[in-house]
Amino acid sequence: AELVESGGGLVQPGGSLRLSCVGSGFTFSSYDMKWYRQAPGKERELIASIRSRDGASNYADFVKGRFTISRDNSKNTVYLQMSSLKPEDTAVYYCNARSRWSYNQFYWGQGTQVTVSS
């Protein structure tokens, strides 16, 4: 099983980026998907999640109103649309897939770097 993120890069403050994460080797539609990020010297933190069962999403307070998580099960892909980016959003962004049927069955992507700087 594999998760591959893409879409990271350098963006100016106030700009936008869309991250993608493609899953393979598992039944994507049965997995709850999450985006995390980790800045240098900091712990990995949960940004957003989207349930497999009903597509319900949830966000950390610090991204509410700026980031949107979505999924396309036909493409085995989860997205993170990021807008109004701030320098403090600079981090490596990771996607995570966890089975809705087995809590111990989960996968991580390799991460994609997002840098917000002028």
Backbone bond lengths (Angstrom), bond angles and torsions (degrees), N, CA, C in turn:
res aa  C-N    CA-C-N  psi(-1)  N-CA   C-N-CA  omega(-1)  CA-C   N-CA-C  phi
1 A - - - 1.457 - - 1.522 108.94 -
2 E 1.327 115.29 149.35 1.467 118.99 -175.12 1.519 110.47 -152.23
3 L 1.339 114.83 145.10 1.448 122.92 171.05 1.522 107.41 -123.46
4 V 1.317 116.69 131.28 1.462 120.55 -179.45 1.520 109.33 -127.12
5 E 1.342 115.01 115.78 1.459 120.25 178.42 1.523 110.67 -89.89
6 S 1.307 115.85 153.88 1.456 121.95 174.14 1.521 108.75 -154.77
7 G 1.341 114.70 168.74 1.456 119.23 175.53 1.516 115.17 104.76
8 G 1.311 117.11 -6.51 1.449 119.51 178.78 1.528 111.49 -71.07
9 G 1.333 115.52 171.79 1.447 119.88 178.63 1.505 111.49 161.60
10 L 1.326 114.82 -165.93 1.461 122.44 179.15 1.525 109.13 -98.81
11 V 1.324 115.78 130.05 1.458 120.66 -179.45 1.519 108.40 -140.50
12 Q 1.313 116.15 149.53 1.467 120.55 178.86 1.521 110.47 -78.11
13 P 1.315 117.27 154.83 1.470 119.75 174.97 1.524 110.58 -54.94
14 G 1.322 114.93 137.23 1.457 120.83 -176.88 1.511 113.62 89.68
15 G 1.318 117.09 -8.33 1.446 121.41 -178.28 1.518 113.13 -83.22
16 S 1.336 114.81 -175.63 1.462 121.92 -176.67 1.522 110.70 -131.75
17 L 1.310 114.96 153.69 1.463 123.19 172.80 1.514 108.16 -147.00
18 R 1.323 115.84 152.77 1.459 119.85 171.81 1.518 108.62 -123.04
19 L 1.306 115.40 120.44 1.452 121.63 176.19 1.525 109.39 -92.99
20 S 1.318 115.44 146.82 1.454 121.99 175.77 1.520 108.94 -125.50
21 C 1.301 115.44 150.82 1.467 121.53 176.24 1.521 107.39 -140.41
22 V 1.312 115.81 116.31 1.459 121.36 -178.90 1.520 109.74 -103.72
23 G 1.321 115.45 129.28 1.452 120.73 178.45 1.514 111.74 -102.58
24 S 1.321 115.96 149.01 1.459 121.29 176.43 1.519 109.15 -149.23
25 G 1.316 114.69 154.25 1.462 119.37 176.65 1.512 114.83 84.52
26 F 1.321 117.55 7.50 1.454 121.40 176.84 1.528 108.04 -152.89
27 T 1.328 116.01 168.65 1.468 120.73 -177.51 1.522 108.78 -82.70
28 F 1.308 115.69 89.95 1.465 122.54 -171.67 1.521 111.88 -52.77
29 S 1.318 117.74 -41.91 1.462 121.80 -174.29 1.523 112.75 -65.10
30 S 1.324 117.29 -16.12 1.462 121.02 -179.57 1.531 112.96 -98.20
31 Y 1.306 114.90 8.87 1.461 119.50 -176.81 1.522 111.09 -113.97
32 D 1.328 115.19 133.67 1.447 120.98 169.17 1.529 107.24 -74.38
33 M 1.327 115.62 137.29 1.457 119.91 -175.28 1.525 110.24 -115.27
34 K 1.310 115.38 143.03 1.461 121.35 -179.51 1.525 110.30 -138.79
35 W 1.304 114.76 151.35 1.462 122.59 169.96 1.531 108.22 -112.66
36 Y 1.317 114.80 133.08 1.455 123.38 174.15 1.525 108.11 -121.91
37 R 1.318 114.06 167.47 1.461 118.47 171.17 1.531 109.27 -145.36
38 Q 1.324 113.82 156.37 1.455 119.77 178.50 1.525 109.03 -141.08
39 A 1.309 115.06 117.86 1.458 121.37 176.72 1.529 109.00 -91.62
40 P 1.325 117.47 157.09 1.472 120.14 -179.68 1.523 111.83 -55.33
41 G 1.319 115.28 129.69 1.455 120.21 177.69 1.514 114.78 77.69
42 K 1.331 116.78 4.57 1.460 120.25 -178.62 1.521 110.48 -121.46
43 E 1.339 114.72 162.35 1.461 119.25 177.98 1.530 110.16 -78.02
44 R 1.320 114.07 156.85 1.453 119.22 175.27 1.521 109.04 -67.15
45 E 1.330 116.13 135.83 1.458 119.94 -177.81 1.525 110.94 -127.78
46 L 1.326 115.04 146.73 1.451 122.12 179.31 1.524 110.16 -78.43
47 I 1.325 115.24 131.41 1.453 120.78 -179.64 1.527 110.88 -102.87
48 A 1.323 116.14 -52.01 1.456 120.50 -173.09 1.516 109.63 -156.21
49 S 1.324 114.89 154.32 1.460 120.53 178.26 1.517 109.02 -140.25
50 I 1.334 114.83 155.67 1.464 120.86 176.42 1.519 108.02 -142.91
51 R 1.323 115.16 128.17 1.460 120.35 -173.89 1.524 111.76 -80.43
52 S 1.315 114.41 148.92 1.456 119.99 177.02 1.527 110.36 -76.47
53 R 1.327 116.00 -33.27 1.456 120.72 -171.73 1.522 112.15 -65.66
54 D 1.339 116.33 -44.08 1.467 118.50 -173.06 1.526 113.48 -140.09
55 G 1.335 117.04 4.58 1.460 119.91 178.68 1.511 114.23 75.68
56 A 1.335 117.47 8.81 1.467 119.85 179.48 1.513 109.80 -66.11
57 S 1.326 115.78 140.55 1.456 120.77 -177.01 1.522 111.27 -118.96
58 N 1.309 114.02 159.33 1.452 121.30 179.60 1.526 108.60 -145.01
59 Y 1.333 116.38 150.54 1.461 120.66 -174.52 1.512 111.82 -136.37
60 A 1.325 114.73 149.19 1.457 119.33 169.20 1.524 108.37 -70.06
61 D 1.321 115.92 147.98 1.460 119.99 -176.96 1.524 112.67 -56.11
62 F 1.322 116.52 -34.66 1.466 119.03 -173.57 1.526 113.69 -75.21
63 V 1.332 117.68 -5.36 1.476 119.70 176.04 1.529 112.34 -120.81
64 K 1.303 117.73 -4.81 1.467 120.12 -178.67 1.519 110.79 -57.71
65 G 1.314 114.88 133.52 1.456 120.50 -179.53 1.510 114.00 85.17
66 R 1.341 117.18 -10.74 1.475 120.55 179.61 1.526 112.41 -115.38
67 F 1.311 117.07 -33.87 1.468 121.80 -177.31 1.529 109.88 -112.52
68 T 1.329 115.75 147.44 1.455 121.55 176.55 1.521 109.45 -134.19
69 I 1.324 115.43 126.63 1.462 120.64 175.60 1.521 108.54 -99.26
70 S 1.328 115.36 142.04 1.460 120.11 177.23 1.528 107.90 -150.40
71 R 1.316 115.17 165.92 1.453 119.09 178.96 1.517 110.12 -141.52
72 D 1.329 115.26 151.23 1.446 123.06 174.28 1.522 106.15 -128.72
73 N 1.306 115.99 98.93 1.462 120.32 -176.57 1.524 112.00 -65.56
74 S 1.324 117.69 -26.10 1.462 120.09 179.05 1.536 111.31 -68.82
75 K 1.330 115.76 -20.83 1.462 121.35 179.31 1.528 111.95 -111.56
76 N 1.328 116.64 4.90 1.475 120.64 -178.19 1.530 111.19 52.20
77 T 1.319 115.30 42.36 1.459 119.72 -172.18 1.525 111.39 -132.15
78 V 1.325 114.46 139.27 1.456 121.51 170.63 1.522 107.27 -116.97
79 Y 1.322 115.52 143.26 1.452 121.34 -177.00 1.529 110.55 -119.50
80 L 1.318 114.29 155.73 1.456 120.07 169.81 1.528 106.66 -134.14
81 Q 1.324 114.71 105.85 1.459 120.52 176.27 1.518 107.95 -87.47
82 M 1.323 115.81 121.51 1.461 121.12 -176.45 1.528 108.94 -117.72
83 S 1.310 116.18 129.65 1.453 120.65 178.10 1.532 109.44 -133.82
84 S 1.319 115.53 169.86 1.471 121.29 -177.70 1.528 110.63 49.13
85 L 1.310 115.07 46.33 1.461 119.67 -175.00 1.513 111.77 -67.23
86 K 1.337 114.44 145.67 1.454 122.54 -178.39 1.533 109.22 -120.58
87 P 1.321 117.69 157.19 1.471 118.87 176.84 1.518 113.22 -54.99
88 E 1.305 117.63 -32.39 1.465 120.36 179.64 1.526 113.07 -72.85
89 D 1.325 117.62 -6.02 1.465 120.32 173.35 1.532 111.56 -82.25
90 T 1.317 116.33 -5.78 1.461 120.42 178.61 1.524 110.66 -61.31
91 A 1.322 116.14 124.44 1.466 121.65 -176.17 1.520 109.12 -178.17
92 V 1.314 115.45 171.47 1.454 121.25 166.34 1.527 107.05 -90.13
93 Y 1.307 115.56 129.03 1.457 121.71 -176.82 1.527 109.41 -104.64
94 Y 1.337 114.77 131.54 1.456 121.80 -176.52 1.522 110.29 -122.43
95 C 1.315 116.39 143.39 1.458 118.35 169.22 1.525 109.42 -104.20
96 N 1.297 113.28 153.63 1.464 121.93 -176.36 1.523 108.43 -136.39
97 A 1.313 115.71 137.68 1.464 121.54 176.52 1.521 108.05 -121.00
98 R 1.313 116.40 129.41 1.467 120.34 177.34 1.519 108.74 -130.39
99 S 1.316 115.08 131.34 1.459 120.75 -177.95 1.528 110.86 -63.17
100 R 1.312 117.38 136.80 1.462 121.17 176.49 1.522 111.19 -73.16
101 W 1.345 116.24 -12.78 1.464 120.40 -176.92 1.520 112.63 -103.02
102 S 1.329 116.45 -21.90 1.461 119.34 -177.18 1.519 108.86 -141.81
103 Y 1.315 116.17 108.25 1.466 121.31 -175.89 1.521 111.59 -59.22
104 N 1.322 117.45 -30.40 1.464 121.12 -176.51 1.517 113.88 -83.94
105 Q 1.317 117.21 1.00 1.457 120.87 179.58 1.525 108.59 -104.80
106 F 1.331 116.37 105.33 1.451 120.38 -177.18 1.519 110.19 -149.55
107 Y 1.321 115.04 161.16 1.461 121.91 -178.18 1.522 109.61 -138.78
108 W 1.322 114.93 152.52 1.457 122.58 176.48 1.524 110.26 -122.46
109 G 1.326 115.12 146.04 1.445 119.74 169.88 1.518 110.99 -83.53
110 Q 1.320 115.58 177.52 1.461 120.66 -176.63 1.525 112.39 -86.12
111 G 1.331 116.54 -13.50 1.448 121.21 178.28 1.517 113.39 96.04
112 T 1.327 114.74 153.14 1.456 121.48 175.47 1.529 108.15 -137.06
113 Q 1.319 116.44 135.35 1.448 121.22 -174.37 1.521 110.57 -82.34
114 V 1.323 115.51 131.36 1.465 122.41 172.31 1.529 107.24 -118.97
115 T 1.311 115.74 124.03 1.465 121.34 178.56 1.521 108.80 -122.98
116 V 1.322 115.50 123.26 1.465 121.53 179.56 1.527 107.33 -110.63
117 S 1.315 114.83 110.03 1.456 119.48 -175.37 1.519 110.12 -159.58
118 S 1.320 114.79 148.37 1.461 119.59 175.66 1.527 110.26 -93.89
